[in-house]
Amino acid sequence: MRQQPFESENQAEWDDYRALISRLDTSGKGGDGPDPVALDAFPRLFRRLSSHYALARRRGYSPGLTEELHDLVRRGHGHLYRRRTRPLAAALGFMAYDFPRTLRRHAALFWLAAALLFLPMLAMGLQAYQDAEIILSLMDADQVAEIEALYDPDNRKPGRAQERQADTDFAMFGFYILNNVGIGFRNFAGGLMFGLGSAFVLLFNGLHIGAAAGHLTQLDYGSTFWPFVSGHGPYELTAIAISGASGLLLGKALLAPGNRTRLVALRRNALDAVRLVGGAGLMLLLAAVVEAFWSAGPAPAVVKYAVGVAGWILVALYLTLAGRGRPRMEAESDDGD
């Protein structure tokens, strides 16, 4: 390709990159930094500029063009290296953009995972409410007794065993983190069993949660149980479904690789699967925060229910709307929602 068509074809992208570099140059000197969405595109633009610079040198384009591209690459390299020391900004950018867009690209698998979790949960909950003995088909008597003790209205701190009454909120936060992350990881890893492992984990959790909810409601412990779970439920249950979708995405690569080999399909799907389970992990972290510091608190039940409803609305809006309205410079590389 001659130099003039090469410049015309890529000039718009260079302008976007140059504007981003200029904002990065001034952000540490009192100027406004780039918005998080544009900043998230920076590594891709840097790779593209590096490729253009290499092409310009190999094809012998004019010294003016090659020097300009070299300068842009040099400036970008310094900023890209510094970005690696800002994990919080990277995590916020990921949650604001990459994670929700990736989930919407695989919406069908998410809804399948949600069905595998929520439909058994609802069915078992109704059955356990009508039949007090059916919970024993899933749990032994000791487990049932422990659950009843957790949500007994006489329990000073619902959701905590009597022997853990003295535990601090921070100690319980660590306990909830380990439990939640374990569920998410099992969902993700189960995808390597052709998705069957993920489906099993979703069904298992749906049945057990439904059985506990129905049984406790039947015992008139609902006044303790439902206010406790209402606050963190939107984040925890949604994250479990999303982590299940990440496992199903791995299973899809193994079951239906299309015109690729299974290994190639697995590598291709693994990137999005990791994004999904990473986002689900951060949602489970949020759920653990709410569960440890809010759910067992003294707020009236009506306030806890209101917080729970608001949580479901926020989760729905976030997963539906976050990451939309991309700047023009990102349009070429991403799939549409």
Residue pairs with C-beta under 8 A, 6 or more apart in sequence:
1 9
1 59
3 59
3 61
3 62
3 65
6 55
6 56
6 59
6 61
7 65
10 52
12 328
12 329
13 45
13 48
13 329
14 49
14 52
14 69
14 72
16 45
16 327
16 328
16 329
17 45
17 46
17 48
17 49
17 72
17 76
17 329
18 72
20 34
20 38
20 39
20 41
20 42
20 45
20 329
21 72
21 75
21 76
21 79
23 31
23 32
23 33
23 34
23 38
24 33
24 34
24 42
24 79
25 75
26 32
27 33
27 34
33 39
34 42
36 89
36 92
36 93
36 96
36 97
37 93
37 96
37 97
37 323
37 325
37 326
37 327
37 330
38 327
38 329
39 83
39 89
39 93
40 93
40 94
40 96
40 97
40 98
41 327
41 329
41 330
41 333
42 76
42 79
42 80
42 83
43 80
44 330
44 333
45 76
45 329
46 73
46 76
46 77
46 80
49 69
49 72
49 73
49 76
50 73
52 69
53 66
53 69
53 70
53 72
53 73
56 65
56 66
56 69
57 66
83 89
83 90
91 282
94 275
94 278
94 279
95 279
95 282
95 322
96 322
96 323
97 322
97 323
98 275
98 279
98 323
99 275
99 276
99 278
99 279
99 282
99 322
99 323
100 279
100 318
100 319
100 321
100 322
100 323
101 322
101 323
101 334
101 337
102 272
102 275
102 276
102 279
103 110
103 242
103 245
103 276
103 279
103 319
104 319
104 320
104 323
104 337
105 272
105 335
105 337
106 245
106 249
106 272
106 276
109 245
109 248
109 249
109 252
110 241
110 242
110 245
112 245
112 248
113 198
113 202
113 241
113 242
113 244
113 245
113 248
114 241
116 199
116 202
116 203
116 206
116 244
117 202
117 203
117 205
117 206
117 237
117 240
117 241
117 244
118 206
118 237
118 241
119 206
120 203
120 206
120 207
120 210
121 205
121 206
121 207
121 209
121 210
121 213
122 210
123 210
124 134
124 138
124 206
124 207
124 210
124 211
124 214
125 209
125 210
125 211
125 213
125 214
125 217
126 214
127 134
127 214
128 134
128 135
128 210
128 211
128 212
128 213
128 214
128 215
128 218
129 214
129 215
129 217
129 218
130 214
130 218
132 215
132 218
132 219
134 211
135 144
135 211
135 212
135 214
135 215
136 144
138 207
138 208
138 211
139 147
139 208
139 211
144 215
146 161
147 212
147 215
147 216
148 216
148 219
148 221
149 155
149 161
149 162
150 158
150 159
150 160
150 161
151 158
151 159
151 216
151 221
151 224
151 225
151 228
152 221
152 224
153 221
153 223
153 224
155 162
155 224
156 165
157 165
157 296
158 224
158 225
158 227
158 228
158 295
158 296
159 228
159 291
159 295
159 296
160 167
160 172
160 296
164 172
167 175
169 292
169 293
170 292
172 291
172 292
172 296
173 288
173 289
173 291
173 292
173 293
176 287
176 288
176 291
176 292
177 284
177 285
177 288
180 236
180 239
180 284
180 285
180 287
180 288
181 281
181 284
183 201
183 205
183 240
183 243
183 284
184 239
184 240
184 243
184 277
184 280
184 281
184 284
185 243
185 277
186 197
186 201
187 198
187 201
187 202
187 240
187 243
187 244
187 246
187 247
187 277
188 198
188 243
188 246
188 247
188 250
188 273
188 277
189 197
189 247
190 196
190 197
190 198
190 199
190 200
190 201
190 247
191 197
191 198
191 246
191 247
191 248
191 249
191 250
191 251
191 273
192 247
192 250
192 251
192 254
193 251
194 251
194 254
194 255
195 247
195 248
195 250
195 251
195 252
195 254
195 255
196 251
197 247
198 244
198 246
198 247
198 248
198 250
198 251
199 244
199 248
201 244
201 247
202 240
202 241
202 244
205 240
209 237
213 225
213 229
216 222
216 224
216 225
217 225
217 226
223 301
226 301
226 305
227 301
227 304
227 305
228 295
228 296
228 304
229 295
230 304
230 305
230 307
230 308
230 309
230 311
231 290
231 291
231 294
231 295
231 304
231 307
231 308
231 311
232 287
232 288
232 290
232 291
232 294
232 295
232 311
233 308
233 311
234 308
234 311
234 312
234 314
234 315
235 283
235 284
235 286
235 287
235 290
235 311
235 315
236 283
236 284
236 287
236 291
238 283
238 315
238 319
239 280
239 281
239 283
239 284
239 287
240 280
240 284
242 276
242 277
242 279
242 280
242 283
243 276
243 277
243 280
243 281
243 284
245 276
246 272
246 273
246 274
246 276
246 277
246 280
247 273
249 269
249 272
249 273
249 276
250 266
250 269
250 270
250 273
252 269
253 262
253 265
253 266
253 268
253 269
253 270
254 262
254 265
254 266
257 264
257 265
257 266
258 265
260 268
290 311
294 304
294 307
295 304
299 307
324 337
326 334
